[in-house]
Amino acid sequence: MFGVDRAVLLARACSLAFLPPSAIPAHPYCNGLQYVAQVEDPATQAGATLFRCGEETILACRGSSTVRNFRTNFNVGPAALETPDGPHPTAKVHAGFQDASAELWRRLTPVMPTGDESLTVVGHSLGGGTATLLALKAMATDRGPVDL
C-alpha cells in the first residue's frame, strides 16, 4: 500500500538527488535511506541517485535546475521510443528525456541491483520524464520488480 509515509520517503529521496554525494549521508532527509551512488549526464546535467531502504532500492531522478536541464526540456521531439530491439514502430517519446535517460542508464548499469530486488524509480520535472524511461529500461532487462 502506498501511504503518506511512503510518499514522504520518496519525496525526500528526490530532494537528496540534488545534493553532492558527500553531503547526502549527513542530511536529515537521509534518515532511513542509505546512499549508494549518484550519476550525471554531462551533456544534459540530468542526474540520478541510488538509495537503499531495507530490501528495496530507490532510484531518484532530479528535476530541472540548470540551463542545460531546460534545454533538454525544450528538446521535445518526438522521437521513436528506443527499445532493446531497436526503435518502437509507433511509440513516441520526448527526445530530450530519452537522450538523458540513455546516458543515465549507461552510467547506472554497473551499480544497479540485480535479481529479485525491488526497484522504485521516482522523479520530478525532468526527473519524472527520465524516471519513466529508466523504469522501462529496468523492466526490459529483468532487474527484478520495478515500481514507478
N, C-alpha and C positions, 0 to 999 in steps of 0.2 A: 504494500500500500504506500502511496506517495502522499505524505503529510507535510505539514508546515515545517517540522524539524528537518525533514529531508530537503525541502526546497531551500531552507536557510543554509544548510551544509553545502549544497551545490552552488548557491549564490556566493558563499564565502570562497569556494574554490575558484570561481570566475574572477573575483576581486583579486585573489592572490596571484592569478596568472599575469597581472600587470607588474608585479614586483620582480626585482632581480633575484636569482636563486639564493644568494647569500642572505637576503632579508626575509625570506619566506618562513623558515623554521621558528624564528623568534616572534613572528607576528601573532597577535591574539586570534586572528581568524584561522590560524593553522591548528588550533586545538581540535584534536580528533582526526586530523589529516597528517599524513606523512609525505613530505616532498620526495619525489623520485627523480624527475628530470624536467628540463624545460628546453624547448627548441624554438627557433625563429627562422622564417623565410627571409633572407636578406633583401630580396627584390621587393617584397610587399610589406615587410615588417610584421606580417601576421605571426602570431605566436600561440603556442600550446604548452600547457604544463600538466604533467602526470603526478597524481597523488595516489597513495594507498589509504584505504579506510577499512580496517578489518580485512575481510576476504575479497574486497572489491577494489578495482582500480577506477579512478575518476580522471578523465581527460578533459581539462578545462581550456577552452579556446578564448583568447582575449578579444575584446571588441576594438573598434576603431578609435585611435587616439593620435595618429601621426598623419602627415601629408601623404606618405606612401600608402597608408591604410585607406585613405579616402580616394586616392587614385584607383586603388583596387576596387573599391565600392562602385566607382563610376564605370568600370570595365564590365558592363552588364552582359555583353554578348548579344544573343545567347550562343552557347556552344554545345555541341553534342556531348552528352554525358560519357566520360571515359570509363570503361569497364575493363575487367581483366581480359575480356575477349575482343577489346577494341571499342571504337565509338558506338554508342547505342543508336539504332536506326531512327528512333523517334523522340527519345527523351532529351530535352534541352535544359541546360543549367546556366547559372550566372558564370560567365567566363573568368572573371577575376577571382571569385571564390574557388573555382575549380583549379586555377593555376596555383593559388596559395595552398590549397589543401593537398595538391600533388607534391609540392615541395615539403610541406609539413609531414606528410606521410612518409616520404623518403627518409626524413630525419628521425621520425618517431619509431620506425620499424625495429631498429636494434634494441630499443628499450621498452617496447610494448609487451604486455603479458601474453602468454600463450596458453593453450589448453582450455580448460573449462572455467577459468577465472572470469568473473563478471566484470564487464567494462561499461561504465556510464560516460557518455560524451555530452558535454554541455558547452554553451557559449552564448554570447550576446553580441548583436550587431554583426560586424564582420565575423566574429567568433561563432555566431549562430549558423551562418552560412557554411563556414569551414567545418564546424562540428557535424552538421548534417552529412556533408560529403565524406568526412573522415569516418563517421559511423557506417556509411555504405561500404567504404573500403575495408573496414574491420569485419563487417558481416561477410563480405565476399571472400575473405581469407580464412574463415573459420577460426577466429581468435577467441571463441567462446561466446557466451550470451552478451548481446550489446543492447543497451538502453540509450535512448536519446531524449 
